[in-house]
């Protein structure tokens, strides 16, 4: 039997709920470490390292926001797709 669209959305929700916290924390911690290491670099490289670090931290925050809203996203998409 072919999976329904609601089943697929539910499996995506479960994957997000199980992986997102660890990915989010990892990105935030790695971003903080990279930001700290950026200060040991010469001035011409420091900006690139800081940009990478800020991007990692923002990515971790966005993943945490998606994780927090996963149930709401699932409920909304389940009603829209049926």
Backbone atoms as SQL, in Angstrom:
CREATE TABLE atoms (id INTEGER PRIMARY KEY, chain TEXT, resi INTEGER, resn TEXT, atom TEXT, x REAL, y REAL, z REAL);
INSERT INTO atoms VALUES
  (1, 'A', 1, 'UNK', 'N', 0.841, -1.169, 0.000),
  (2, 'A', 1, 'UNK', 'CA', 0.000, 0.000, 0.000),
  (3, 'A', 1, 'UNK', 'C', 0.897, 1.246, 0.000),
  (4, 'A', 2, 'UNK', 'N', 0.584, 2.199, -0.811),
  (5, 'A', 2, 'UNK', 'CA', 1.379, 3.422, -0.929),
  (6, 'A', 2, 'UNK', 'C', 1.143, 4.313, 0.291),
  (7, 'A', 3, 'UNK', 'N', 2.205, 4.934, 0.767),
  (8, 'A', 3, 'UNK', 'CA', 2.032, 5.818, 1.931),
  (9, 'A', 3, 'UNK', 'C', 1.234, 7.067, 1.553),
  (10, 'A', 4, 'UNK', 'N', 0.446, 7.529, 2.487),
  (11, 'A', 4, 'UNK', 'CA', -0.338, 8.740, 2.252),
  (12, 'A', 4, 'UNK', 'C', 0.536, 9.955, 2.520),
  (13, 'A', 5, 'UNK', 'N', 0.110, 11.097, 2.046),
  (14, 'A', 5, 'UNK', 'CA', 0.866, 12.322, 2.245),
  (15, 'A', 5, 'UNK', 'C', 0.942, 12.680, 3.730),
  (16, 'A', 6, 'UNK', 'N', -0.112, 12.387, 4.481),
  (17, 'A', 6, 'UNK', 'CA', -0.102, 12.658, 5.919),
  (18, 'A', 6, 'UNK', 'C', 0.913, 11.763, 6.613),
  (19, 'A', 7, 'UNK', 'N', 1.030, 10.516, 6.167),
  (20, 'A', 7, 'UNK', 'CA', 2.034, 9.621, 6.732),
  (21, 'A', 7, 'UNK', 'C', 3.446, 10.096, 6.462),
  (22, 'A', 8, 'UNK', 'N', 3.667, 10.619, 5.265),
  (23, 'A', 8, 'UNK', 'CA', 4.990, 11.143, 4.916),
  (24, 'A', 8, 'UNK', 'C', 5.314, 12.366, 5.762),
  (25, 'A', 9, 'UNK', 'N', 4.351, 13.258, 5.920),
  (26, 'A', 9, 'UNK', 'CA', 4.557, 14.460, 6.735),
  (27, 'A', 9, 'UNK', 'C', 4.806, 14.070, 8.190),
  (28, 'A', 10, 'UNK', 'N', 4.095, 13.059, 8.677),
  (29, 'A', 10, 'UNK', 'CA', 4.304, 12.594, 10.048),
  (30, 'A', 10, 'UNK', 'C', 5.695, 12.012, 10.230),
  (31, 'A', 11, 'UNK', 'N', 6.190, 11.274, 9.252),
  (32, 'A', 11, 'UNK', 'CA', 7.540, 10.717, 9.378),
  (33, 'A', 11, 'UNK', 'C', 8.600, 11.819, 9.331),
  (34, 'A', 12, 'UNK', 'N', 8.364, 12.851, 8.532),
  (35, 'A', 12, 'UNK', 'CA', 9.289, 13.990, 8.519),
  (36, 'A', 12, 'UNK', 'C', 9.273, 14.685, 9.872),
  (37, 'A', 13, 'UNK', 'N', 8.084, 14.841, 10.453),
  (38, 'A', 13, 'UNK', 'CA', 7.968, 15.460, 11.779),
  (39, 'A', 13, 'UNK', 'C', 8.741, 14.666, 12.826),
  (40, 'A', 14, 'UNK', 'N', 8.603, 13.363, 12.796),
  (41, 'A', 14, 'UNK', 'CA', 9.306, 12.532, 13.780),
  (42, 'A', 14, 'UNK', 'C', 10.823, 12.621, 13.600),
  (43, 'A', 15, 'UNK', 'N', 11.278, 12.696, 12.356),
  (44, 'A', 15, 'UNK', 'CA', 12.710, 12.842, 12.096),
  (45, 'A', 15, 'UNK', 'C', 13.214, 14.179, 12.618),
  (46, 'A', 16, 'UNK', 'N', 12.463, 15.234, 12.360),
  (47, 'A', 16, 'UNK', 'CA', 12.849, 16.564, 12.842),
  (48, 'A', 16, 'UNK', 'C', 12.881, 16.589, 14.361),
  (49, 'A', 17, 'UNK', 'N', 11.871, 15.997, 14.988),
  (50, 'A', 17, 'UNK', 'CA', 11.818, 16.008, 16.448),
  (51, 'A', 17, 'UNK', 'C', 12.951, 15.205, 17.083),
  (52, 'A', 18, 'UNK', 'N', 13.441, 14.193, 16.395),
  (53, 'A', 18, 'UNK', 'CA', 14.500, 13.385, 16.994),
  (54, 'A', 18, 'UNK', 'C', 15.899, 13.941, 16.716),
  (55, 'A', 19, 'UNK', 'N', 16.116, 14.558, 15.565),
  (56, 'A', 19, 'UNK', 'CA', 17.453, 15.021, 15.203),
  (57, 'A', 19, 'UNK', 'C', 17.721, 16.494, 15.502),
  (58, 'A', 20, 'UNK', 'N', 16.714, 17.308, 15.479),
  (59, 'A', 20, 'UNK', 'CA', 16.905, 18.753, 15.547),
  (60, 'A', 20, 'UNK', 'C', 17.602, 19.250, 16.815),
  (61, 'A', 21, 'UNK', 'N', 17.272, 18.770, 18.004),
  (62, 'A', 21, 'UNK', 'CA', 17.951, 19.314, 19.184),
  (63, 'A', 21, 'UNK', 'C', 19.463, 19.105, 19.166),
  (64, 'A', 22, 'UNK', 'N', 19.894, 17.918, 18.770),
  (65, 'A', 22, 'UNK', 'CA', 21.336, 17.662, 18.763),
  (66, 'A', 22, 'UNK', 'C', 22.042, 18.458, 17.667),
  (67, 'A', 23, 'UNK', 'N', 21.414, 18.594, 16.511),
  (68, 'A', 23, 'UNK', 'CA', 22.015, 19.388, 15.437),
  (69, 'A', 23, 'UNK', 'C', 22.081, 20.856, 15.842),
  (70, 'A', 24, 'UNK', 'N', 21.023, 21.359, 16.461),
  (71, 'A', 24, 'UNK', 'CA', 20.976, 22.758, 16.870),
  (72, 'A', 24, 'UNK', 'C', 22.065, 23.077, 17.889),
  (73, 'A', 25, 'UNK', 'N', 22.178, 22.258, 18.904),
  (74, 'A', 25, 'UNK', 'CA', 23.188, 22.501, 19.933),
  (75, 'A', 25, 'UNK', 'C', 24.591, 22.375, 19.345),
  (76, 'A', 26, 'UNK', 'N', 24.788, 21.390, 18.476),
  (77, 'A', 26, 'UNK', 'CA', 26.095, 21.208, 17.848),
  (78, 'A', 26, 'UNK', 'C', 26.483, 22.422, 17.021),
  (79, 'A', 27, 'UNK', 'N', 25.548, 22.952, 16.238),
  (80, 'A', 27, 'UNK', 'CA', 25.849, 24.127, 15.432),
  (81, 'A', 27, 'UNK', 'C', 26.152, 25.347, 16.291),
  (82, 'A', 28, 'UNK', 'N', 25.401, 25.543, 17.361),
  (83, 'A', 28, 'UNK', 'CA', 25.633, 26.706, 18.215),
  (84, 'A', 28, 'UNK', 'C', 26.983, 26.604, 18.912),
  (85, 'A', 29, 'UNK', 'N', 27.307, 25.440, 19.442),
  (86, 'A', 29, 'UNK', 'CA', 28.592, 25.266, 20.128),
  (87, 'A', 29, 'UNK', 'C', 29.760, 25.378, 19.141),
  (88, 'A', 30, 'UNK', 'N', 29.628, 24.746, 17.976),
  (89, 'A', 30, 'UNK', 'CA', 30.695, 24.831, 16.972),
  (90, 'A', 30, 'UNK', 'C', 30.861, 26.263, 16.484),
  (91, 'A', 31, 'UNK', 'N', 29.754, 26.993, 16.334),
  (92, 'A', 31, 'UNK', 'CA', 29.838, 28.390, 15.936),
  (93, 'A', 31, 'UNK', 'C', 30.563, 29.231, 16.974),
  (94, 'A', 32, 'UNK', 'N', 30.308, 28.963, 18.240),
  (95, 'A', 32, 'UNK', 'CA', 31.002, 29.699, 19.299),
  (96, 'A', 32, 'UNK', 'C', 32.498, 29.395, 19.299),
  (97, 'A', 33, 'UNK', 'N', 32.844, 28.145, 19.076),
  (98, 'A', 33, 'UNK', 'CA', 34.264, 27.768, 19.027),
  (99, 'A', 33, 'UNK', 'C', 34.945, 28.417, 17.837),
  (100, 'A', 34, 'UNK', 'N', 34.310, 28.384, 16.678),
  (101, 'A', 34, 'UNK', 'CA', 34.889, 28.985, 15.482),
  (102, 'A', 34, 'UNK', 'C', 35.023, 30.492, 15.670),
  (103, 'A', 35, 'UNK', 'N', 34.027, 31.120, 16.310),
  (104, 'A', 35, 'UNK', 'CA', 34.098, 32.560, 16.548),
  (105, 'A', 35, 'UNK', 'C', 35.281, 32.895, 17.458),
  (106, 'A', 36, 'UNK', 'N', 35.490, 32.077, 18.462),
  (107, 'A', 36, 'UNK', 'CA', 36.641, 32.291, 19.341),
  (108, 'A', 36, 'UNK', 'C', 37.959, 32.086, 18.615),
  (109, 'A', 37, 'UNK', 'N', 38.021, 31.066, 17.775),
  (110, 'A', 37, 'UNK', 'CA', 39.235, 30.814, 17.003),
  (111, 'A', 37, 'UNK', 'C', 39.490, 31.886, 15.951),
  (112, 'A', 38, 'UNK', 'N', 38.430, 32.571, 15.528),
  (113, 'A', 38, 'UNK', 'CA', 38.588, 33.621, 14.518),
  (114, 'A', 38, 'UNK', 'C', 39.466, 34.742, 15.025),
  (115, 'A', 39, 'UNK', 'N', 39.478, 34.951, 16.321),
  (116, 'A', 39, 'UNK', 'CA', 40.291, 36.029, 16.884),
  (117, 'A', 39, 'UNK', 'C', 41.778, 35.701, 16.895),
  (118, 'A', 40, 'UNK', 'N', 42.114, 34.464, 16.606),
  (119, 'A', 40, 'UNK', 'CA', 43.532, 34.100, 16.524),
  (120, 'A', 40, 'UNK', 'C', 44.063, 34.235, 15.102),
  (121, 'A', 41, 'UNK', 'N', 43.174, 34.526, 14.153),
  (122, 'A', 41, 'UNK', 'CA', 43.558, 34.617, 12.745),
  (123, 'A', 41, 'UNK', 'C', 44.004, 36.039, 12.406),
  (124, 'A', 42, 'UNK', 'N', 44.783, 36.166, 11.347),
  (125, 'A', 42, 'UNK', 'CA', 45.152, 37.510, 10.889),
  (126, 'A', 42, 'UNK', 'C', 43.903, 38.287, 10.446),
  (127, 'A', 43, 'UNK', 'N', 44.032, 39.590, 10.391),
  (128, 'A', 43, 'UNK', 'CA', 42.879, 40.457, 10.115),
  (129, 'A', 43, 'UNK', 'C', 42.212, 40.139, 8.786),
  (130, 'A', 44, 'UNK', 'N', 42.978, 39.764, 7.765),
  (131, 'A', 44, 'UNK', 'CA', 42.369, 39.509, 6.459),
  (132, 'A', 44, 'UNK', 'C', 41.550, 38.221, 6.429),
  (133, 'A', 45, 'UNK', 'N', 41.794, 37.297, 7.345),
  (134, 'A', 45, 'UNK', 'CA', 41.026, 36.047, 7.410),
  (135, 'A', 45, 'UNK', 'C', 39.951, 36.074, 8.494),
  (136, 'A', 46, 'UNK', 'N', 40.062, 36.974, 9.435),
  (137, 'A', 46, 'UNK', 'CA', 39.165, 36.991, 10.585),
  (138, 'A', 46, 'UNK', 'C', 37.708, 37.181, 10.173),
  (139, 'A', 47, 'UNK', 'N', 37.456, 38.032, 9.203),
  (140, 'A', 47, 'UNK', 'CA', 36.084, 38.283, 8.766),
  (141, 'A', 47, 'UNK', 'C', 35.410, 37.048, 8.204),
  (142, 'A', 48, 'UNK', 'N', 36.153, 36.266, 7.441),
  (143, 'A', 48, 'UNK', 'CA', 35.584, 35.031, 6.881),
  (144, 'A', 48, 'UNK', 'C', 35.218, 34.038, 7.985),
  (145, 'A', 49, 'UNK', 'N', 36.110, 33.905, 8.951),
  (146, 'A', 49, 'UNK', 'CA', 35.860, 32.981, 10.051),
  (147, 'A', 49, 'UNK', 'C', 34.677, 33.443, 10.890),
  (148, 'A', 50, 'UNK', 'N', 34.588, 34.744, 11.146),
  (149, 'A', 50, 'UNK', 'CA', 33.472, 35.258, 11.937),
  (150, 'A', 50, 'UNK', 'C', 32.147, 35.113, 11.191),
  (151, 'A', 51, 'UNK', 'N', 32.177, 35.318, 9.878),
  (152, 'A', 51, 'UNK', 'CA', 30.966, 35.142, 9.083),
  (153, 'A', 51, 'UNK', 'C', 30.499, 33.694, 9.143),
  (154, 'A', 52, 'UNK', 'N', 31.415, 32.767, 9.026),
  (155, 'A', 52, 'UNK', 'CA', 31.083, 31.350, 9.124),
  (156, 'A', 52, 'UNK', 'C', 30.487, 31.035, 10.495),
  (157, 'A', 53, 'UNK', 'N', 31.095, 31.564, 11.547),
  (158, 'A', 53, 'UNK', 'CA', 30.630, 31.292, 12.909),
  (159, 'A', 53, 'UNK', 'C', 29.233, 31.848, 13.144),
  (160, 'A', 54, 'UNK', 'N', 28.984, 33.061, 12.708),
  (161, 'A', 54, 'UNK', 'CA', 27.663, 33.656, 12.896),
  (162, 'A', 54, 'UNK', 'C', 26.617, 32.881, 12.092),
  (163, 'A', 55, 'UNK', 'N', 26.975, 32.443, 10.904),
  (164, 'A', 55, 'UNK', 'CA', 26.068, 31.627, 10.104),
  (165, 'A', 55, 'UNK', 'C', 25.725, 30.314, 10.797),
  (166, 'A', 56, 'UNK', 'N', 26.703, 29.706, 11.452),
  (167, 'A', 56, 'UNK', 'CA', 26.449, 28.467, 12.176),
  (168, 'A', 56, 'UNK', 'C', 25.508, 28.700, 13.352),
  (169, 'A', 57, 'UNK', 'N', 25.728, 29.774, 14.084),
  (170, 'A', 57, 'UNK', 'CA', 24.871, 30.073, 15.237),
  (171, 'A', 57, 'UNK', 'C', 23.444, 30.370, 14.771),
  (172, 'A', 58, 'UNK', 'N', 23.300, 31.172, 13.730),
  (173, 'A', 58, 'UNK', 'CA', 21.969, 31.489, 13.216),
  (174, 'A', 58, 'UNK', 'C', 21.286, 30.227, 12.684),
  (175, 'A', 59, 'UNK', 'N', 22.032, 29.361, 12.023),
  (176, 'A', 59, 'UNK', 'CA', 21.469, 28.090, 11.561),
  (177, 'A', 59, 'UNK', 'C', 20.973, 27.244, 12.717),
  (178, 'A', 60, 'UNK', 'N', 21.736, 27.204, 13.806),
  (179, 'A', 60, 'UNK', 'CA', 21.301, 26.463, 14.990),
  (180, 'A', 60, 'UNK', 'C', 20.037, 27.029, 15.596),
  (181, 'A', 61, 'UNK', 'N', 19.913, 28.357, 15.596),
  (182, 'A', 61, 'UNK', 'CA', 18.708, 28.995, 16.136),
  (183, 'A', 61, 'UNK', 'C', 17.508, 28.711, 15.241),
  (184, 'A', 62, 'UNK', 'N', 17.706, 28.746, 13.928),
  (185, 'A', 62, 'UNK', 'CA', 16.605, 28.457, 13.004),
  (186, 'A', 62, 'UNK', 'C', 16.143, 27.008, 13.149),
  (187, 'A', 63, 'UNK', 'N', 17.079, 26.087, 13.286),
  (188, 'A', 63, 'UNK', 'CA', 16.703, 24.680, 13.475),
  (189, 'A', 63, 'UNK', 'C', 15.942, 24.502, 14.778),
  (190, 'A', 64, 'UNK', 'N', 16.358, 25.209, 15.837),
  (191, 'A', 64, 'UNK', 'CA', 15.639, 25.128, 17.111),
  (192, 'A', 64, 'UNK', 'C', 14.220, 25.684, 16.971),
  (193, 'A', 65, 'UNK', 'N', 14.053, 26.743, 16.189),
  (194, 'A', 65, 'UNK', 'CA', 12.718, 27.308, 15.979),
  (195, 'A', 65, 'UNK', 'C', 11.827, 26.334, 15.204),
  (196, 'A', 66, 'UNK', 'N', 12.384, 25.688, 14.197),
  (197, 'A', 66, 'UNK', 'CA', 11.612, 24.697, 13.436),
  (198, 'A', 66, 'UNK', 'C', 11.251, 23.518, 14.327),
  (199, 'A', 67, 'UNK', 'N', 12.177, 23.112, 15.188),
  (200, 'A', 67, 'UNK', 'CA', 11.914, 22.017, 16.112),
  (201, 'A', 67, 'UNK', 'C', 10.768, 22.389, 17.062),
  (202, 'A', 68, 'UNK', 'N', 10.785, 23.620, 17.545),
  (203, 'A', 68, 'UNK', 'CA', 9.727, 24.059, 18.448),
  (204, 'A', 68, 'UNK', 'C', 8.372, 24.140, 17.774),
  (205, 'A', 69, 'UNK', 'N', 8.362, 24.419, 16.489),
  (206, 'A', 69, 'UNK', 'CA', 7.104, 24.579, 15.766),
  (207, 'A', 69, 'UNK', 'C', 6.713, 23.337, 14.974),
  (208, 'A', 70, 'UNK', 'N', 7.396, 22.235, 15.153),
  (209, 'A', 70, 'UNK', 'CA', 7.144, 21.037, 14.336),
  (210, 'A', 70, 'UNK', 'C', 5.717, 20.517, 14.502),
  (211, 'A', 71, 'UNK', 'N', 5.203, 20.518, 15.720),
  (212, 'A', 71, 'UNK', 'CA', 3.836, 20.032, 15.921),
  (213, 'A', 71, 'UNK', 'C', 2.816, 20.938, 15.231),
  (214, 'A', 72, 'UNK', 'N', 3.007, 22.238, 15.329),
  (215, 'A', 72, 'UNK', 'CA', 2.084, 23.178, 14.686),
  (216, 'A', 72, 'UNK', 'C', 2.151, 23.032, 13.171),
  (217, 'A', 73, 'UNK', 'N', 3.363, 22.905, 12.642),
  (218, 'A', 73, 'UNK', 'CA', 3.531, 22.722, 11.197),
  (219, 'A', 73, 'UNK', 'C', 2.850, 21.437, 10.750),
  (220, 'A', 74, 'UNK', 'N', 3.012, 20.365, 11.533),
  (221, 'A', 74, 'UNK', 'CA', 2.388, 19.079, 11.167),
  (222, 'A', 74, 'UNK', 'C', 0.875, 19.186, 11.165),
  (223, 'A', 75, 'UNK', 'N', 0.301, 19.775, 12.211),
  (224, 'A', 75, 'UNK', 'CA', -1.153, 19.867, 12.300),
  (225, 'A', 75, 'UNK', 'C', -1.718, 20.708, 11.171),
  (226, 'A', 76, 'UNK', 'N', -1.048, 21.814, 10.857),
  (227, 'A', 76, 'UNK', 'CA', -1.520, 22.677, 9.778),
  (228, 'A', 76, 'UNK', 'C', -1.422, 21.978, 8.441),
  (229, 'A', 77, 'UNK', 'N', -0.274, 21.343, 8.175),
  (230, 'A', 77, 'UNK', 'CA', -0.108, 20.680, 6.873),
  (231, 'A', 77, 'UNK', 'C', -1.014, 19.467, 6.738),
  (232, 'A', 78, 'UNK', 'N', -1.307, 18.772, 7.823),
  (233, 'A', 78, 'UNK', 'CA', -2.189, 17.618, 7.749),
  (234, 'A', 78, 'UNK', 'C', -3.603, 18.035, 7.381),
  (235, 'A', 79, 'UNK', 'N', -4.049, 19.173, 7.880),
  (236, 'A', 79, 'UNK', 'CA', -5.400, 19.618, 7.539),
  (237, 'A', 79, 'UNK', 'C', -5.447, 20.213, 6.134),
  (238, 'A', 80, 'UNK', 'N', -4.361, 20.806, 5.676),
  (239, 'A', 80, 'UNK', 'CA', -4.345, 21.392, 4.328),
  (240, 'A', 80, 'UNK', 'C', -4.270, 20.323, 3.239),
  (241, 'A', 81, 'UNK', 'N', -3.611, 19.209, 3.539),
  (242, 'A', 81, 'UNK', 'CA', -3.355, 18.204, 2.518),
  (243, 'A', 81, 'UNK', 'C', -4.407, 17.115, 2.438),
  (244, 'A', 82, 'UNK', 'N', -5.373, 17.113, 3.341),
  (245, 'A', 82, 'UNK', 'CA', -6.398, 16.075, 3.291),
  (246, 'A', 82, 'UNK', 'C', -7.684, 16.592, 2.707);
